[in-house]
Amino acid sequence: MSALSPRLAAIVEALPLRPDSRVLEIGCGPGAAARAVAHRLTTGHILAIDRSAAAIAQARAASAEEIGSGRMSVRQVAAEEFVLRADEEPYDLVFAVRVGALDGRHPEAGQLVLRRVAEATRAGARLFVDGGDPLRELVIPRHPNG
């Protein structure tokens, strides 16, 4: 397993992970942070998503041990199009690093991604993005009947 950059290591360290957390990483790239999260889980699971087929291929190739253990999976999908599969449990924790839709660079896409996150998470779930020290938390919009 390749070493994490100091920045990614600080982000993973700052996440409020529990051994049984269900974690969603949006924009996983080659999967380094997702692998580090997977190593902190026992009965939990991380799903790493990215819109890029090349990134998902890299993440899958580099994460064979974590995927084989059942603690990690990868999926090629844009955050704006992400929906839970029929047999998929909702997530407790979501994080994104350098994702334009969530860091303010693409606010319209961001609104759609926030709705997708709300639909894919349990009540009380938390969403973190880079840009804080090292993370900042975004509010997941909840609708009274949603």
SEKOL-815781 format. One record per residue: residue number from 1; x, y, z of N, C-alpha, C, O in turn. Coordinates in pm, 1 decimal, always signed. Each point is the difference from the previous one (the first is absolute). Layout:
BEGIN
+------+----------+----------+----------+----------+----------+----------+----------+----------+----------+----------+----------+----------+
: keti :      npx :      npy :      npz :     capx :     capy :     capz :      cpx :      cpy :      cpz :      opx :      opy :      opz :
+------+----------+----------+----------+----------+----------+----------+----------+----------+----------+----------+----------+----------+
:  NUM :        X :        Y :        Z :        X :        Y :        Z :        X :        Y :        Z :        X :        Y :        Z :
...
+------+----------+----------+----------+----------+----------+----------+----------+----------+----------+----------+----------+----------+
This chain:
BEGIN
+------+----------+----------+----------+----------+----------+----------+----------+----------+----------+----------+----------+----------+
: keti :      npx :      npy :      npz :     capx :     capy :     capz :      cpx :      cpy :      cpz :      opx :      opy :      opz :
+------+----------+----------+----------+----------+----------+----------+----------+----------+----------+----------+----------+----------+
:    1 :    +85.1 :   -118.7 :     +0.0 :    -85.1 :   +118.7 :     +0.0 :    +88.6 :   +123.6 :     +0.0 :    +90.5 :    +12.4 :    +82.5 :
:    2 :   -116.7 :    +78.1 :   -174.5 :    +81.2 :   +121.1 :     -6.6 :    -36.6 :    +93.8 :   +114.5 :   -113.1 :     +0.3 :    +48.7 :
:    3 :   +209.8 :    +77.7 :     -7.7 :    -22.3 :    +92.7 :   +111.1 :    -91.0 :   +113.3 :    -45.1 :     +4.6 :    +43.9 :   -114.9 :
:    4 :    -86.4 :     +1.9 :   +207.0 :    -86.1 :   +115.0 :    -28.0 :    +81.4 :   +127.6 :     +6.5 :    +97.4 :     +9.4 :    +74.7 :
:    5 :   -138.0 :    +88.1 :   -153.1 :    +60.5 :   +132.2 :    +13.8 :    -35.8 :    +52.9 :   +138.3 :   -101.1 :    -41.4 :    +56.6 :
:    6 :   +181.0 :   +131.5 :     -0.9 :    -34.1 :    +56.9 :   +131.1 :   -139.5 :    +61.8 :     +1.6 :    -71.7 :     -9.7 :    +99.6 :
:    7 :    +33.7 :    +72.9 :   -209.6 :   -132.3 :    +63.5 :     -7.0 :   -112.1 :   -104.5 :     +8.8 :    -94.4 :    +16.4 :    +77.3 :
:    8 :   +105.2 :   -124.6 :   -157.5 :   -103.1 :   -104.2 :     +4.8 :     +1.3 :    -71.3 :   +134.2 :   -105.9 :    -33.6 :    +53.0 :
:    9 :   +222.8 :    +10.1 :     +2.1 :     +8.3 :    -64.8 :   +131.4 :    -72.5 :    +83.8 :   +105.3 :    -71.2 :    -54.5 :    +84.3 :
:   10 :    +89.0 :   +186.3 :    -88.8 :    -67.5 :    +88.9 :    +96.0 :   -151.0 :     -3.7 :    -18.7 :    -75.3 :     +4.0 :    +97.2 :
:   11 :    +31.5 :    -11.6 :   -222.3 :   -144.4 :     -6.3 :    -28.2 :    -58.5 :   -130.0 :    +54.6 :   -102.5 :     +2.1 :    +68.0 :
:   12 :   +166.9 :   -115.2 :    -97.3 :    -50.6 :   -128.6 :    +49.9 :     -0.5 :     -1.2 :   +152.9 :    -95.0 :    -47.6 :    +62.1 :
:   13 :   +201.3 :   +100.0 :     -2.4 :     +9.4 :     +5.6 :   +147.2 :   -112.8 :    +83.4 :    +60.1 :    -48.3 :    -30.0 :   +109.2 :
:   14 :     +6.4 :   +134.3 :   -180.1 :   -102.3 :    +90.9 :    +52.7 :   -142.0 :    -54.9 :    -13.7 :    -91.7 :    +50.5 :    +64.9 :
:   15 :    +72.2 :   -151.3 :   -146.8 :   -135.0 :    -54.5 :    -18.8 :    -46.3 :    -69.6 :   +128.3 :    +77.7 :    -72.1 :    +62.4 :
:   16 :   -202.8 :    +93.0 :    -23.0 :    -50.8 :    -65.5 :   +121.8 :    -40.4 :   -145.2 :    -28.0 :   -117.8 :    -35.2 :     +6.2 :
:   17 :   +216.6 :    -47.4 :    -36.8 :    -25.8 :   -139.6 :    -36.3 :    -23.4 :    -85.5 :   +123.2 :    +60.8 :    +21.0 :   +105.0 :
:   18 :   -150.0 :   -117.7 :   -120.1 :    -17.0 :   -108.4 :    +97.2 :    +32.1 :   -129.7 :    -74.3 :     -7.4 :     -3.8 :   -122.8 :
:   19 :    +42.3 :   -100.6 :   +194.0 :    +33.9 :   -125.9 :    -69.3 :   -114.8 :    -54.0 :    -85.6 :    +23.4 :    -75.5 :    -94.4 :
:   20 :   -148.6 :   +114.1 :   +127.1 :   -115.8 :    -50.1 :    -74.9 :    -61.4 :   +105.2 :    -92.9 :   -111.5 :    -18.7 :    -48.7 :
:   21 :   +182.0 :   +127.4 :    +23.8 :    -53.4 :   +106.2 :    -85.8 :    -24.4 :    -49.0 :   -141.6 :    +75.0 :    -81.8 :    -53.2 :
:   22 :   -181.3 :   +133.5 :     -6.6 :    -22.7 :    -14.8 :   -144.1 :    +36.8 :   +134.0 :    -62.2 :    -65.0 :   +101.5 :    +25.3 :
:   23 :   +170.1 :   -102.5 :   -107.0 :    +60.8 :   +123.0 :    -50.1 :    -12.6 :     +5.3 :   -151.7 :    +16.3 :   -100.8 :    -68.7 :
:   24 :    -45.6 :   +219.4 :    +18.0 :     -3.1 :    +25.2 :   -143.7 :   +104.1 :   +106.5 :    -30.4 :     -4.0 :   +109.5 :    +56.2 :
:   25 :    +97.8 :   -141.9 :   -145.7 :    +94.3 :   +101.8 :    -45.9 :    -38.6 :    +39.7 :   -141.2 :     -7.8 :    -84.0 :    -89.6 :
:   26 :    -16.5 :   +213.6 :    +70.7 :    -33.7 :    +54.6 :   -131.3 :   +129.0 :    +52.0 :    -63.3 :    +72.9 :    +78.7 :    +60.5 :
:   27 :    -45.8 :   -124.0 :   -183.2 :   +120.5 :    +46.2 :    -68.9 :   +124.7 :    -65.0 :    +55.6 :    +92.2 :    +69.0 :    +43.5 :
:   28 :    -88.5 :   -202.1 :    -44.4 :   +107.6 :    -73.8 :    +68.1 :   +133.0 :     +1.9 :    -73.8 :   +103.3 :    -31.2 :    +59.3 :
:   29 :   -103.5 :    +67.3 :   -188.4 :   +125.5 :     -7.0 :    -73.8 :    +57.3 :   -140.6 :     +7.0 :    -75.6 :    -96.5 :    -11.4 :
:   30 :   +206.3 :    +81.0 :    +29.8 :    +59.4 :   -133.8 :     +3.5 :    -24.4 :    -76.8 :   +130.4 :    +49.1 :   -111.8 :    +15.4 :
:   31 :   -123.5 :   +169.6 :    +77.4 :    -46.1 :    -75.7 :   +115.5 :    +86.7 :     +2.1 :   +124.1 :    -24.6 :    -77.8 :    +92.1 :
:   32 :   +125.1 :   +163.7 :    -85.8 :    +91.3 :     -1.1 :   +115.1 :    -72.6 :    +27.3 :   +131.8 :    +20.9 :    -71.6 :    +97.9 :
:   33 :   -105.5 :   +173.8 :    -94.6 :    -71.4 :    +31.7 :   +124.8 :    -97.5 :   -112.1 :    +35.1 :    -12.8 :    -36.9 :   +116.8 :
:   34 :    -55.4 :    -17.0 :   -216.5 :    -95.5 :   -108.5 :    +25.7 :    +69.9 :   -120.9 :    +60.9 :    -53.0 :    -62.7 :    +91.6 :
:   35 :   +171.8 :    +29.7 :   -142.0 :    +75.0 :   -112.9 :    +58.2 :    +35.6 :    +28.3 :   +145.1 :    -10.2 :    -88.2 :    +85.3 :
:   36 :    +51.9 :   +210.8 :    -57.2 :    +35.2 :    +34.8 :   +137.7 :   -122.3 :     -9.9 :    +91.7 :    +10.8 :    -45.5 :   +113.9 :
:   37 :   -126.9 :    +88.4 :   -164.2 :   -123.7 :    -13.3 :    +78.4 :    -32.8 :   -147.4 :    +20.5 :    -34.6 :    -40.5 :   +111.0 :
:   38 :    +45.0 :    -40.3 :   -216.4 :    -32.6 :   -142.5 :     +9.6 :    +81.6 :    -68.2 :   +109.5 :    -49.6 :    -89.4 :    +68.5 :
:   39 :   +175.1 :   +132.1 :    -52.3 :    +86.2 :    -60.1 :   +102.0 :    -44.3 :    +36.1 :   +141.1 :    +42.9 :    -64.5 :    +95.7 :
:   40 :   -127.4 :   +165.5 :    -80.3 :    -49.7 :    +38.6 :   +131.9 :   -135.3 :    -62.9 :    +31.2 :    -53.6 :    +18.2 :   +109.4 :
:   41 :     -0.7 :    -91.4 :   -204.1 :   -132.3 :    -61.1 :    +17.9 :    +15.4 :   -147.7 :    +35.1 :    +94.4 :    -66.0 :    -43.4 :
:   42 :   -188.0 :    +15.8 :   +122.2 :     -3.7 :   -144.0 :    +26.8 :   -125.7 :    -58.1 :    -64.5 :     +9.4 :    -79.6 :    -93.4 :
:   43 :   -125.8 :   +118.5 :   +142.1 :   -124.8 :    -45.7 :    -60.3 :    -58.7 :   +105.0 :    -93.1 :   -103.1 :    -23.8 :    -62.8 :
:   44 :   +167.3 :   +139.5 :    +53.2 :    -48.4 :   +106.4 :    -87.3 :    +39.8 :    -22.8 :   -144.5 :    +60.2 :   -101.6 :    -34.7 :
:   45 :    -95.8 :   +199.6 :    -49.7 :    +25.6 :    -11.5 :   -143.0 :    +17.1 :   +139.4 :    -58.9 :    -67.2 :    +94.1 :    +42.0 :
:   46 :   +156.3 :    -81.0 :   -138.2 :    +12.1 :   +124.0 :    -76.0 :    -26.9 :    -29.9 :   -146.9 :    +55.4 :    -93.3 :    -58.1 :
:   47 :   -142.2 :   +175.5 :     +0.1 :    -22.6 :     -0.8 :   -143.7 :    +69.1 :   +123.7 :    -55.8 :    -30.1 :   +112.5 :    +39.7 :
:   48 :   +122.8 :   -134.4 :   -132.1 :    +73.8 :   +109.0 :    -63.1 :    -54.3 :    +18.0 :   -140.6 :     +3.2 :    -93.3 :    -80.2 :
:   49 :    -53.4 :   +213.0 :    +49.5 :    -55.0 :    +24.9 :   -133.6 :    +80.1 :   +108.9 :    -70.8 :    +57.9 :    +88.3 :    +63.4 :
:   50 :    -56.0 :    -96.6 :   -194.8 :    +63.8 :   +103.0 :    -82.0 :    -64.8 :     -7.5 :   -137.9 :    -40.7 :   -107.1 :    -45.0 :
:   51 :    +31.6 :   +222.8 :    -21.6 :    -58.0 :     +2.2 :   -134.7 :    +97.6 :    -55.0 :   -103.4 :    -41.8 :    -37.1 :   -109.7 :
:   52 :   +169.7 :    +30.9 :   +141.7 :   +103.4 :    -39.0 :    -94.7 :    +22.0 :   -151.4 :     -1.4 :    +29.3 :    -60.6 :   +103.0 :
:   53 :    -43.8 :     +0.6 :   -221.7 :    +26.7 :   -143.6 :    -13.4 :   +145.8 :    -31.0 :    +31.7 :    +29.9 :   -102.7 :    +60.8 :
:   54 :    +61.0 :   +191.2 :   -101.8 :   +142.0 :    -23.0 :    +27.1 :    +27.8 :     +1.4 :   +150.4 :    +74.9 :    -83.8 :    +50.2 :
:   55 :   -135.0 :   +178.9 :    +21.6 :    +19.9 :     +6.0 :   +145.3 :    -53.5 :   -125.2 :    +67.6 :    +65.2 :    -55.4 :    +88.5 :
:   56 :   -182.8 :    +10.5 :   -129.3 :    -59.1 :   -120.3 :    +59.7 :    +85.5 :   -122.1 :    -31.6 :    +17.7 :    -86.3 :    +85.9 :
:   57 :    +35.4 :    +77.4 :   -207.3 :    +88.6 :   -112.1 :    -34.4 :   +124.3 :     +2.0 :    +88.5 :    +43.3 :   -104.5 :    +48.5 :
:   58 :    +14.5 :   +223.4 :    -27.2 :   +117.3 :    +12.1 :    +88.6 :    -36.4 :    -40.0 :   +142.5 :    +72.7 :    -75.7 :    +64.3 :
:   59 :   -186.2 :   +127.0 :    -14.9 :    -41.6 :    -29.3 :   +137.4 :    -24.1 :   -150.0 :    +17.1 :    +41.2 :    -58.8 :   +100.0 :
:   60 :   -107.3 :     -2.4 :   -197.0 :    -28.4 :   -143.7 :     +8.8 :   +130.4 :    -80.1 :     +0.8 :    +15.2 :    -93.1 :    +79.0 :
:   61 :    +78.7 :   +129.3 :   -166.6 :   +126.9 :    -73.1 :     -9.4 :    +82.9 :    +14.7 :   +127.7 :    +63.4 :    -95.8 :    +44.4 :
:   62 :    -63.8 :   +214.4 :    +14.0 :    +83.5 :    +26.5 :   +118.0 :    -64.8 :    -46.4 :   +130.0 :    +65.1 :     -1.6 :   +104.5 :
:   63 :   -192.7 :    -36.0 :   -110.2 :    -75.8 :    -27.4 :   +123.2 :    -48.2 :   -144.2 :     +8.8 :    -99.2 :    -28.0 :    +67.3 :
:   64 :   +167.9 :    -63.1 :   -134.1 :    -46.1 :   -138.9 :     -4.0 :    -17.4 :    -57.9 :   +140.2 :    -98.0 :    -69.4 :    +26.9 :
:   65 :   +192.9 :    +97.7 :    +62.7 :     -7.5 :    -54.4 :   +136.5 :   -123.5 :    +53.8 :    +72.4 :    -74.3 :    -76.4 :    +61.7 :
:   66 :    +52.6 :   +207.3 :    -69.3 :   -112.1 :    +63.0 :    +71.5 :   -134.2 :    -43.1 :    -58.8 :    -96.0 :    -23.6 :    +73.4 :
:   67 :    +90.0 :    +13.5 :   -206.4 :   -123.7 :    -44.5 :    -64.5 :    -25.4 :   -146.4 :    +34.8 :   -112.9 :    -38.5 :    +30.2 :
:   68 :   +218.6 :    -42.9 :    -34.6 :    -13.1 :   -141.4 :    +33.3 :    -46.3 :    -23.8 :   +143.1 :    -65.9 :    -99.8 :    +29.0 :
:   69 :   +100.6 :   +191.9 :    +60.0 :    -38.9 :    -13.7 :   +140.9 :   -146.4 :    +34.0 :    +23.2 :    -54.6 :    -28.5 :   +106.5 :
:   70 :     -9.4 :    +89.8 :   -206.8 :   -139.2 :    +42.2 :    +16.5 :    -15.4 :   +136.6 :    +64.2 :   -112.1 :    +47.4 :    +18.1 :
:   71 :   +224.0 :    +17.2 :    +17.0 :     -8.6 :   +130.9 :    +65.8 :     -6.4 :   +115.6 :    -98.8 :    -25.9 :   +113.7 :    +39.5 :
:   72 :    +49.3 :   -141.6 :   -168.9 :     +4.3 :   +107.6 :    -98.8 :    -59.4 :    -48.6 :   -130.7 :    +16.6 :   -115.8 :    -38.3 :
:   73 :    -86.2 :   +205.9 :    -29.8 :    -41.0 :    -24.5 :   -138.0 :    +15.4 :   +129.3 :    -77.6 :     +8.0 :   +108.0 :    +58.7 :
:   74 :     -3.8 :   -118.9 :   -190.6 :    +14.7 :   +116.9 :    -86.7 :   -110.5 :     -5.6 :   -105.5 :    -47.1 :   -107.2 :    -38.0 :
:   75 :     +7.6 :   +225.4 :     -7.9 :   -105.0 :     +8.0 :   -101.1 :    +25.0 :   +122.3 :    -87.1 :    +26.2 :   +109.0 :    +50.8 :
:   76 :    -34.4 :   -127.3 :   -180.8 :    +11.7 :   +114.9 :    -89.4 :   -136.8 :    +64.0 :    -15.3 :    -91.0 :    -57.3 :    -59.8 :
:   77 :    +78.3 :   +176.7 :   +114.6 :   -124.2 :    +76.5 :    -11.2 :    +31.1 :   +145.0 :    +35.3 :    +80.9 :    +27.2 :    +88.7 :
:   78 :   -144.8 :    +63.9 :   -157.5 :    +12.9 :   +141.9 :    +36.1 :    -80.9 :    +23.8 :   +125.6 :   -106.2 :    -59.6 :    +17.8 :
:   79 :   +155.2 :   +145.9 :    +69.3 :    -71.0 :    +29.1 :   +125.8 :   -141.7 :    +48.2 :    -26.8 :    -91.5 :    -30.0 :    +76.7 :
:   80 :    +72.6 :   +105.4 :   -186.2 :   -132.7 :    +52.4 :    -32.4 :    -98.6 :   -110.0 :    -38.0 :   -121.1 :    +22.2 :     -0.2 :
:   81 :   +172.6 :   -140.5 :    -31.9 :    -84.9 :   -111.6 :    -43.6 :     -2.3 :   -114.8 :   +100.7 :    -62.0 :   -103.2 :    -25.7 :
:   82 :   +128.9 :   +120.1 :   +140.4 :    +10.8 :   -109.0 :    +96.2 :   -133.9 :    -27.3 :    +69.4 :    -63.4 :    +91.1 :    +53.1 :
:   83 :    +22.0 :   -217.1 :    -54.6 :   -117.0 :    -44.5 :    +76.5 :    +33.8 :   -134.2 :    +63.1 :    +79.2 :    -77.6 :    -53.5 :
:   84 :   -140.3 :    +52.1 :   +167.2 :    +19.2 :   -129.1 :    +65.7 :    -56.2 :   -111.3 :    -87.0 :   -103.0 :    +17.1 :    -65.2 :
:   85 :   +169.8 :   -129.0 :    +64.5 :    -53.6 :   -118.4 :    -66.5 :   -106.0 :    -62.0 :    +91.1 :     -5.2 :    +30.2 :   +119.3 :
:   86 :    -77.8 :   -115.6 :   -174.9 :   -113.1 :    -56.9 :    +74.4 :    +44.2 :    -69.3 :   +129.2 :    -70.6 :     +6.9 :   +100.5 :
:   87 :   +187.0 :    -73.8 :   -102.0 :    +45.7 :    -75.6 :   +116.7 :   +102.8 :    +76.5 :    +83.4 :    +66.7 :    -58.6 :    +85.4 :
:   88 :    -54.0 :   +188.9 :   -109.8 :   +106.6 :    +78.8 :    +62.2 :    -54.1 :    +77.8 :   +120.3 :    -99.6 :    +71.6 :    -10.6 :
:   89 :   +166.1 :    -86.7 :   +123.8 :    -36.5 :    +74.1 :   +120.5 :    +44.4 :   +145.9 :    -12.7 :   +100.6 :    +27.6 :    -65.4 :
:   90 :   -173.5 :    +66.2 :   +126.5 :    +44.1 :   +139.6 :     -4.6 :   +131.4 :    +20.8 :    +77.1 :    +41.6 :    -84.5 :    +79.3 :
:   91 :    +20.8 :   +196.9 :   -104.7 :   +132.1 :    +30.7 :    +54.7 :    -10.5 :    +92.1 :   +121.9 :    -94.5 :    +77.6 :    +13.7 :
:   92 :   +195.3 :    -89.0 :    +74.9 :     +8.3 :    +80.5 :   +123.0 :    +87.9 :   +122.4 :    -19.0 :    -19.8 :   +102.3 :    +65.5 :
:   93 :   +116.9 :   -113.1 :   -155.3 :   +104.8 :    +99.9 :    -12.1 :    +36.3 :    +12.4 :   -147.7 :    +18.4 :    -99.9 :    -69.6 :
:   94 :     -8.7 :   +224.3 :    +23.2 :    +36.3 :    +26.6 :   -139.1 :   +114.7 :    +99.8 :     +1.1 :     -0.5 :    +95.2 :    +77.9 :
:   95 :    +99.7 :   -117.5 :   -165.4 :   +104.6 :   +100.9 :    -12.1 :    +42.9 :    +14.1 :   -144.3 :    -13.2 :    -92.5 :    -80.2 :
:   96 :    +65.3 :   +211.0 :    +48.5 :    +43.3 :    +32.2 :   -135.1 :   +120.5 :    +92.5 :     +8.8 :     +0.1 :    +96.0 :    +77.0 :
:   97 :   +101.7 :   -125.0 :   -155.7 :   +120.4 :    +82.1 :     -5.0 :    +17.3 :    +48.1 :   -143.9 :     +4.9 :    -80.8 :    -92.8 :
:   98 :     +4.1 :   +210.5 :    +75.1 :    +18.2 :    +61.4 :   -132.1 :   -113.0 :    -36.3 :    -95.4 :    +24.8 :    -37.2 :   -114.7 :
:   99 :   -147.1 :    +47.7 :   +161.1 :   -117.0 :    -24.5 :    -83.7 :    -67.9 :   +134.4 :    -24.2 :    -55.2 :    +60.5 :    +91.9 :
:  100 :    +60.1 :    -15.0 :   -216.2 :    -48.7 :   +133.6 :    -34.2 :   -144.8 :    +24.8 :    +36.7 :    -36.8 :   +112.2 :    +34.8 :
:  101 :    -47.0 :   -217.0 :    -42.1 :   -141.2 :    +18.1 :    +32.1 :    -21.8 :    +26.5 :   +148.4 :   -103.7 :    +54.1 :    +38.2 :
:  102 :   +199.6 :    -91.1 :    +45.6 :    -18.3 :    +16.0 :   +144.1 :    +91.0 :   +104.2 :    +62.4 :    -20.5 :    +38.0 :   +115.3 :
:  103 :   +120.9 :     +9.2 :   -188.9 :    +90.1 :    +98.6 :    +60.2 :    -31.8 :   +142.4 :    -44.6 :    +77.3 :    +92.3 :    +25.5 :
:  104 :   -191.3 :    -75.1 :    -92.1 :    -42.5 :   +133.8 :    -37.2 :    +31.9 :    +40.0 :   -142.2 :    -46.0 :   +104.6 :    -45.9 :
:  105 :   +123.9 :   -185.2 :    -25.7 :    +36.7 :    +37.8 :   -136.9 :   -115.8 :    -17.7 :    -98.2 :     -6.9 :    +70.1 :   -101.0 :
:  106 :    -84.0 :   -163.2 :   +130.0 :   -113.6 :    -27.3 :    -89.0 :   -127.5 :     -8.5 :    +83.0 :    -50.9 :   -109.5 :    +24.3 :
:  107 :     -2.0 :   +225.8 :    +20.0 :   -111.6 :     -0.8 :    +95.2 :   -127.1 :    -67.9 :    -50.3 :    -70.6 :    -62.5 :    +79.0 :
:  108 :    +39.6 :    +73.0 :   -207.9 :   -122.6 :    -64.6 :    -48.4 :    +11.8 :   -151.5 :     +9.2 :    -92.3 :    -67.2 :    +46.0 :
:  109 :   +205.7 :    +13.7 :    -89.6 :    +23.4 :   -143.8 :    +14.2 :     -0.4 :    -37.6 :   +147.9 :    -46.0 :   -107.8 :    +37.6 :
:  110 :    +97.7 :   +198.2 :    +45.5 :     +5.4 :    -25.0 :   +143.9 :   -136.8 :    -23.0 :    +60.3 :    -15.8 :    -87.0 :    +85.7 :
:  111 :    -83.2 :   +163.0 :   -128.5 :   -135.6 :    -19.6 :    +53.3 :    -52.3 :   -139.0 :    -33.2 :    -63.1 :    -64.9 :    +83.4 :
:  112 :    +89.6 :    +19.5 :   -205.8 :    -43.5 :   -132.9 :    -40.8 :    +74.9 :   -107.6 :    +79.1 :    -60.3 :    -97.6 :    +44.7 :
:  113 :   +190.9 :   +115.2 :    -27.6 :    +78.5 :    -98.2 :    +75.8 :    -50.4 :     -6.1 :   +144.9 :    -11.5 :   -108.6 :    +56.8 :
:  114 :    -18.4 :   +223.9 :     +2.7 :    -51.0 :     +0.1 :   +138.0 :   -132.5 :    -76.4 :     +9.1 :    -23.5 :    -70.6 :    +98.2 :
:  115 :    -62.4 :    +83.6 :   -198.2 :   -125.7 :    -76.9 :     +0.8 :    +29.1 :   -149.0 :    -10.5 :    -63.4 :    -80.8 :    +67.9 :
:  116 :   +159.8 :    +43.9 :   -153.6 :    +36.9 :   -141.7 :    -14.0 :    +57.0 :    -54.1 :   +131.6 :    -29.9 :   -112.5 :    +40.0 :
:  117 :   +111.9 :   +193.5 :    +26.3 :    +57.1 :    -41.1 :   +129.1 :   -112.4 :    -18.1 :   +102.6 :     -0.4 :    -96.8 :    +76.0 :
:  118 :    -93.7 :   +189.7 :    -74.5 :   -111.5 :    -11.1 :    +95.7 :    -77.9 :   -129.5 :    -22.1 :    -41.8 :    -64.9 :    +95.9 :
:  119 :    +22.5 :    +27.9 :   -221.4 :    -75.6 :   -122.2 :    -31.9 :    +77.9 :   -126.9 :    +33.7 :    -60.1 :   -105.9 :    +17.6 :
:  120 :   +192.1 :   +114.6 :     -8.5 :    +84.5 :   -118.4 :    +18.1 :    +52.3 :    -15.8 :   +142.3 :    +80.0 :    -89.5 :    +27.2 :
:  121 :   -125.4 :   +177.4 :    +65.0 :    +53.3 :     -3.9 :   +136.1 :   -112.4 :    -15.1 :   +102.1 :   -115.9 :    +32.2 :    -26.0 :
:  122 :   +155.0 :    -82.5 :   +142.9 :    -92.3 :    -11.1 :   +113.7 :    -20.5 :   +137.8 :    +61.4 :    +81.4 :    +90.2 :    -19.8 :
:  123 :   -189.2 :    -74.5 :    +93.6 :    -17.0 :   +120.9 :    +81.3 :   +118.7 :     +6.7 :    +95.7 :    +40.1 :   -102.1 :    +55.9 :
:  124 :    +15.8 :   +219.7 :    -36.7 :   +115.2 :    +15.0 :    +88.1 :   +133.4 :    -21.6 :    -68.5 :   +104.9 :    +14.8 :    +62.7 :
:  125 :   -107.2 :    -49.9 :   -191.8 :   +125.3 :    -17.6 :    -74.2 :    +72.1 :   +133.9 :    -10.2 :    -61.3 :   +106.0 :    +13.2 :
:  126 :   +192.0 :   -112.2 :    -36.8 :    +81.0 :   +121.9 :     -8.9 :    +76.7 :     +1.8 :   -131.6 :    +39.3 :   -104.7 :    -51.5 :
:  127 :    -18.4 :   +224.6 :     -2.2 :    +68.2 :    +21.1 :   -127.3 :   +116.7 :    +94.6 :    +22.0 :    -17.3 :   +109.6 :    +53.2 :
:  128 :   +136.3 :   -152.1 :    -94.3 :   +121.1 :    +80.3 :    +15.8 :    +67.3 :    +21.0 :   -134.0 :     +4.4 :    -90.2 :    -83.7 :
:  129 :    +48.3 :   +210.8 :    +64.0 :    +77.9 :    +32.1 :   -119.0 :   +129.9 :    +65.1 :    +44.3 :    +12.2 :    +48.4 :   +112.6 :
:  130 :    +84.8 :    -48.1 :   -203.8 :   +126.2 :    +66.9 :    +30.5 :    -22.5 :   +151.1 :     -2.0 :   -104.6 :    +48.0 :    -43.6 :
:  131 :   +202.5 :    +24.1 :    +90.5 :    -11.7 :   +145.7 :     +1.5 :    -13.5 :    +56.4 :   +139.1 :     -9.6 :   +121.5 :    +17.5 :
:  132 :     +8.7 :   -208.8 :    +82.1 :     +1.1 :    +47.0 :   +138.5 :   +138.4 :    -23.9 :    +56.4 :   +100.3 :    +21.4 :    -67.9 :
:  133 :    -95.2 :    -65.6 :   +191.7 :   +129.2 :    -20.7 :    +64.5 :     +5.2 :   -138.6 :    +63.7 :     +1.7 :     -7.5 :   +122.9 :
:  134 :     +0.9 :   -102.9 :   -198.2 :     +8.5 :    -10.2 :   -145.8 :   -136.8 :    -13.8 :    -68.6 :     -8.2 :     +5.7 :   -122.7 :
:  135 :    -98.4 :    -23.6 :   +200.5 :   -131.6 :    -23.3 :    -58.5 :    -98.8 :   +106.9 :    +43.8 :    +19.0 :    +66.7 :   +101.7 :
:  136 :   -124.9 :    -51.9 :   -180.7 :   -113.8 :    +78.2 :    +45.7 :   -124.0 :    -83.1 :    -24.4 :     -5.3 :    -80.2 :    -93.2 :
:  137 :    -94.0 :    +99.8 :   +177.4 :   -122.2 :    -79.0 :     -9.4 :   -105.5 :    +78.8 :    -74.9 :    -19.7 :   +118.9 :    +24.9 :
:  138 :    -47.8 :   -185.7 :   -116.4 :   -112.7 :    +58.8 :    -70.9 :   -128.2 :    -59.1 :    +57.7 :     -2.2 :   -114.7 :    +44.5 :
:  139 :   -101.9 :   +192.8 :    -45.8 :   -129.6 :    -47.4 :    +46.6 :    -63.7 :    -83.2 :   -110.8 :     -5.2 :    +42.6 :   -115.4 :
:  140 :    -42.8 :   -160.3 :   +150.9 :    -73.5 :    -82.0 :    -94.2 :   -145.8 :    +45.4 :     +6.8 :    -61.8 :     -8.6 :   +106.1 :
:  141 :     +6.1 :    +56.4 :   -216.9 :   -137.5 :    +51.4 :     +3.7 :    -99.8 :   -112.4 :    +24.9 :     -0.1 :   -100.7 :    -70.7 :
:  142 :    -82.2 :   +117.9 :   +168.6 :   -103.8 :   -100.4 :    +30.0 :   -135.0 :    +65.3 :    -21.6 :    -22.6 :   +114.3 :    +39.7 :
:  143 :    -65.3 :   -187.2 :   -102.3 :   -133.5 :    +51.3 :    -26.5 :    -97.8 :    -67.1 :    +94.2 :    +15.8 :   -118.8 :    +28.5 :
:  144 :   -115.7 :   +189.1 :    +20.9 :    -90.1 :    -54.5 :   +101.4 :    -60.3 :   -135.6 :    -37.0 :    -18.6 :    -85.0 :    +87.0 :
:  145 :    -11.6 :    +64.4 :   -213.2 :    -60.7 :   -127.0 :    -40.3 :    +98.6 :    -88.3 :    -74.2 :    -39.7 :    -95.5 :    -66.8 :
:  146 :   +170.8 :   +127.6 :    +78.3 :    +96.8 :    -75.1 :    -80.6 :    +86.0 :    -90.1 :    +78.3 :    +85.3 :    -68.5 :    -56.4 :
+------+----------+----------+----------+----------+----------+----------+----------+----------+----------+----------+----------+----------+
